[in-house]
Amino acid sequence: MKNGTVKNIKEELLSDHWYTLNKFTFEYQKENGTWEKQVREVYDRGNGAAILLYNRAKGTVILTKQFRMPTYVNGNPTGMMIEVCAGLLDGDHPEDCIKKEVEEETGYRVNDVKKVFESYMSPGSVSEILHFFIGQYDDQMKVGEGGGAAHETENIEILEYAFDEAMDLVLQGNIKDAKTIMLLQYAKVIGLFG
């Protein structure tokens, strides 16, 4: 596609109850140079960060488990999801955000994290870009209970799995969260555990 130019963008707010949902009406220039009118809805919940916590010596990763209503209404009978630690930036730098989320959700205080990539997670409808990190943990870094921030109505269970077991959970369909699958596959591809 050599054109892809957009003009006459009109934005209409449809909802701002939780985050914002806007309807965009615009003209898009097709490859042959002609223009067509398009209408799209865009959900804006802000950008986020996610991290795979790993312990190379033990061969383990820390994951979380919590209820996710959107999955429940789309066929997940319990609504429970196994995920990497993640959260919205809320104006923070991605690295600062993920360190804060790790401590809130898992009780571990990590100092060194490494950004490995970023990705639009659902570019057809959601504006979010997610910053992906990896970070090492050990038992001495445990400074709290974790479980999530009470004011955010989070009820998070902390899980520690052998890396191979976590990969098996993906293959068995027990881990269905995209960010988690992406970070576990990243760890496998780069040989994080040898």
C-alpha positions as CSV (number, residue, x, y, z in Angstrom):
1,M,0.0,0.0,0.0
2,K,1.7,3.2,-1.2
3,N,-1.0,5.7,-0.2
4,G,-2.8,5.2,3.1
5,T,-3.4,8.9,3.5
6,V,-6.2,9.9,5.8
7,K,-8.2,13.2,5.8
8,N,-11.4,14.8,7.1
9,I,-11.2,13.0,10.4
10,K,-14.3,13.5,12.6
11,E,-14.2,12.2,16.2
12,E,-17.4,11.5,18.3
13,L,-17.2,10.4,21.9
14,L,-19.4,7.3,22.5
15,S,-18.5,6.5,26.1
16,D,-16.1,7.6,28.8
17,H,-17.4,5.5,31.7
18,W,-14.3,3.3,32.3
19,Y,-12.0,4.5,29.5
20,T,-12.9,6.2,26.3
21,L,-14.7,4.8,23.2
22,N,-14.7,7.1,20.2
23,K,-16.2,6.8,16.7
24,F,-14.0,8.1,13.9
25,T,-15.4,9.0,10.5
26,F,-12.7,9.7,7.9
27,E,-11.7,9.5,4.3
28,Y,-8.9,7.0,3.4
29,Q,-7.0,7.1,0.2
30,K,-6.8,3.7,-1.4
31,E,-3.8,2.4,-3.4
32,N,-5.4,3.4,-6.7
33,G,-5.6,7.0,-5.5
34,T,-9.4,7.1,-4.9
35,W,-10.9,8.1,-1.6
36,E,-13.4,6.1,0.5
37,K,-15.3,7.0,3.6
38,Q,-14.6,4.7,6.6
39,V,-16.0,4.5,10.1
40,R,-14.1,2.9,13.0
41,E,-14.6,2.7,16.7
42,V,-11.4,3.1,18.8
43,Y,-11.2,2.1,22.5
44,D,-8.5,4.1,24.4
45,R,-7.5,2.8,27.7
46,G,-4.0,4.2,27.7
47,N,-0.7,2.3,27.1
48,G,0.6,-0.4,29.3
49,A,3.6,-2.5,30.4
50,A,4.0,-6.3,31.0
51,I,6.9,-8.3,32.4
52,L,8.1,-11.9,32.6
53,L,9.7,-12.4,36.0
54,Y,12.2,-15.2,35.9
55,N,14.7,-17.0,38.1
56,R,17.3,-18.7,36.0
57,A,18.9,-20.6,38.9
58,K,15.5,-22.2,39.9
59,G,14.3,-22.4,36.3
60,T,11.0,-20.7,37.3
61,V,8.8,-17.8,36.3
62,I,6.2,-15.8,38.3
63,L,2.8,-15.5,36.8
64,T,-0.5,-14.2,38.2
65,K,-4.1,-15.4,38.2
66,Q,-7.1,-13.2,38.3
67,F,-10.7,-12.8,37.2
68,R,-11.2,-11.1,33.8
69,M,-14.9,-10.2,33.1
70,P,-14.4,-9.8,29.3
71,T,-13.2,-13.4,29.0
72,Y,-16.1,-14.6,31.2
73,V,-18.6,-13.1,28.8
74,N,-16.8,-14.6,25.9
75,G,-16.8,-18.2,26.8
76,N,-14.2,-18.6,29.7
77,P,-16.4,-20.4,32.2
78,T,-14.6,-19.2,35.3
79,G,-13.3,-15.9,34.0
80,M,-9.9,-16.7,35.5
81,M,-6.8,-15.9,33.5
82,I,-3.1,-16.8,34.1
83,E,-1.0,-13.9,33.1
84,V,2.3,-12.1,33.4
85,C,2.4,-9.1,35.7
86,A,1.1,-6.1,33.8
87,G,-0.6,-2.7,34.2
88,L,-1.5,0.6,32.6
89,L,1.2,3.3,32.5
90,D,-1.1,6.0,34.0
91,G,1.4,8.7,33.0
92,D,4.4,6.8,34.4
93,H,7.5,5.9,32.3
94,P,7.1,2.2,31.2
95,E,10.0,1.0,33.4
96,D,8.7,2.8,36.5
97,C,5.2,1.5,35.9
98,I,6.3,-2.1,35.6
99,K,8.4,-2.0,38.7
100,K,5.5,-0.6,40.7
101,E,3.1,-3.2,39.2
102,V,5.5,-6.0,40.1
103,E,5.5,-5.0,43.7
104,E,1.7,-4.4,43.9
105,E,0.8,-7.6,42.2
106,T,3.5,-10.1,43.3
107,G,5.2,-8.5,46.4
108,Y,8.6,-8.6,44.7
109,R,10.7,-5.5,44.5
110,V,12.8,-5.7,41.3
111,N,15.4,-3.1,40.4
112,D,16.7,-4.2,37.1
113,V,14.3,-4.8,34.2
114,K,15.0,-5.0,30.5
115,K,12.7,-3.8,27.8
116,V,12.6,-6.4,25.0
117,F,9.9,-5.1,22.6
118,E,6.6,-3.3,22.3
119,S,3.4,-4.2,20.5
120,Y,0.0,-3.0,19.6
121,M,-2.2,-5.7,21.1
122,S,-5.4,-5.3,19.1
123,P,-4.8,-2.6,16.5
124,G,-8.2,-3.0,14.8
125,S,-10.1,-1.6,17.8
126,V,-7.8,-0.7,20.7
127,S,-5.2,2.1,20.7
128,E,-3.0,0.6,23.4
129,I,0.7,-0.1,22.9
130,L,2.2,-2.5,25.4
131,H,5.9,-2.3,26.5
132,F,7.3,-5.8,27.2
133,F,10.0,-6.4,29.8
134,I,11.9,-9.3,31.4
135,G,13.3,-9.1,34.9
136,Q,15.1,-11.5,37.3
137,Y,13.7,-12.2,40.8
138,D,14.8,-14.2,43.8
139,D,13.4,-14.9,47.2
140,Q,15.3,-12.1,48.9
141,M,13.3,-9.6,46.7
142,K,10.0,-10.5,48.3
143,V,9.0,-7.4,50.3
144,G,5.2,-7.8,50.5
145,E,2.2,-10.1,50.0
146,G,1.3,-8.8,46.6
147,G,-2.2,-9.6,45.4
148,G,-2.8,-6.2,43.7
149,A,-3.9,-2.8,44.9
150,A,-7.0,-2.8,47.1
151,H,-8.3,0.4,45.5
152,E,-8.2,-1.2,42.1
153,T,-10.4,-4.2,43.1
154,E,-7.7,-6.6,42.2
155,N,-7.7,-10.1,43.7
156,I,-4.5,-11.6,42.3
157,E,-3.1,-15.0,43.1
158,I,0.7,-15.3,42.6
159,L,1.9,-18.4,40.8
160,E,5.4,-19.8,40.5
161,Y,5.9,-22.3,37.7
162,A,8.9,-24.1,36.3
163,F,9.5,-22.5,32.9
164,D,8.8,-25.8,31.0
165,E,5.5,-26.2,33.0
166,A,4.4,-22.7,32.0
167,M,5.2,-23.5,28.3
168,D,3.1,-26.7,28.7
169,L,0.2,-24.7,30.0
170,V,0.4,-22.6,26.8
171,L,0.4,-25.8,24.6
172,Q,-2.5,-27.3,26.7
173,G,-4.6,-24.1,26.2
174,N,-4.5,-23.2,29.9
175,I,-2.7,-20.0,29.3
176,K,-4.6,-18.0,26.7
177,D,-3.4,-14.4,27.5
178,A,-1.5,-13.0,24.5
179,K,1.0,-10.9,26.4
180,T,1.9,-14.0,28.5
181,I,2.3,-16.2,25.5
182,M,4.4,-13.6,23.7
183,L,6.8,-13.2,26.7
184,L,7.1,-17.0,27.3
185,Q,7.8,-17.6,23.6
186,Y,10.4,-14.7,23.7
187,A,12.1,-16.5,26.6
188,K,12.1,-19.7,24.7
189,V,13.4,-18.2,21.5
190,I,16.3,-16.4,23.1
191,G,17.2,-19.3,25.3
192,L,16.6,-17.5,28.6
193,F,16.8,-20.8,30.5
194,G,19.6,-22.3,28.4
